[in-house]
């Protein structure tokens, strides 16, 4: 029995098994690299161990880069892209200023939450429209 052939087959199977236990596609592509080295060692006996390991490292790097470039963002698009992006959902909302905008900063109450706002100086009670978001701060203008 050739231990190098069996060893690379075992490495490939272990990487595939690890991928099923901790999905993320990283180990899957390393498993593909191990399969290529396995096939190379099977077809061409006598490849030095250092060359086998070097081939595995290079193929792992290349296969992971292929995954990151062509396959990573290929999932289906969400039908609710703003889900869990509460501040961005508020763009276009009209609200009354709860605190005046002074020095470019103020506060509004939307539903049951207070939000910091940035915009031109305006007095309390002025209707403002949310036009953009910067982190958790709403950018507003007079409605």
SVG drawing of the C-alpha trace seen along z (x, -y; Angstrom):
<svg xmlns="http://www.w3.org/2000/svg" viewBox="-45 -77 56 79">
<polyline fill="none" stroke="black" stroke-width="0.4" points="0.0,0.0 1.3,-3.5 1.0,-5.7 1.2,-8.9 -1.9,-8.0 -3.8,-6.9 -2.7,-9.9 -3.9,-12.4 -7.2,-10.6 -7.6,-10.7 -6.8,-14.4 -9.4,-15.1 -12.0,-13.1 -11.2,-14.8 -11.5,-18.3 -14.8,-17.4 -16.1,-16.0 -14.9,-19.1 -16.7,-21.3 -20.0,-19.5 -19.5,-20.1 -18.4,-23.8 -19.8,-25.1 -18.2,-28.1 -16.6,-26.7 -13.1,-27.3 -12.2,-23.6 -14.3,-22.4 -11.9,-24.1 -8.8,-22.9 -10.4,-19.4 -10.5,-19.9 -6.8,-20.8 -6.1,-17.6 -8.1,-15.6 -5.9,-17.1 -2.7,-16.2 -4.2,-12.7 -4.8,-12.2 -1.3,-13.5 0.4,-11.1 -1.8,-8.3 -0.9,-8.8 2.8,-9.8 4.4,-7.7 7.6,-8.9 6.8,-12.6 8.8,-13.8 6.7,-14.6 7.9,-18.2 6.7,-18.7 3.3,-17.2 2.9,-19.5 4.0,-22.5 1.5,-21.6 -1.2,-21.2 -0.5,-24.7 -0.4,-26.3 -3.5,-24.6 -5.3,-25.4 -4.5,-29.1 -5.5,-29.1 -8.8,-27.2 -9.7,-29.5 -9.0,-32.6 -11.2,-31.1 -14.0,-30.6 -13.6,-34.1 -13.6,-35.7 -16.3,-33.8 -18.5,-31.9 -18.7,-33.8 -21.3,-36.5 -23.3,-34.3 -26.1,-33.6 -29.6,-34.6 -30.6,-38.2 -32.7,-38.9 -36.3,-40.0 -35.9,-42.3 -32.5,-43.9 -33.1,-46.4 -34.1,-43.8 -32.0,-44.4 -31.0,-47.8 -33.4,-49.9 -31.8,-53.3 -31.8,-52.8 -35.5,-51.8 -36.3,-55.3 -35.0,-57.1 -38.0,-59.1 -39.8,-59.2 -41.2,-62.5 -41.0,-63.3 -41.2,-66.2 -38.0,-67.4 -38.1,-66.5 -35.0,-68.6 -33.9,-71.5 -31.1,-71.1 -28.4,-73.3 -24.8,-73.2 -26.0,-70.7 -27.2,-68.1 -30.6,-67.4 -33.1,-64.6 -36.4,-63.2 -38.7,-60.6 -39.8,-58.0 -42.3,-55.3 -40.9,-54.4 -37.3,-55.4 -35.3,-58.6 -32.8,-59.2 -29.9,-61.6 -30.2,-63.7 -27.8,-66.0 -29.0,-68.8 -29.5,-72.6 -30.4,-74.4 -34.1,-74.2 -36.4,-74.8 -38.3,-72.1 -41.5,-70.9 -40.3,-71.4 -41.2,-68.6 -38.1,-67.0 -37.6,-64.3 -34.9,-61.7 -32.7,-61.9 -29.7,-59.7 -28.1,-57.7 -24.6,-57.8 -24.3,-54.9 -27.0,-55.4 -27.4,-59.1 -30.1,-60.3 -29.4,-63.1 -32.5,-65.3 -33.8,-68.3 -36.9,-70.4 -39.9,-68.7"/>
</svg>
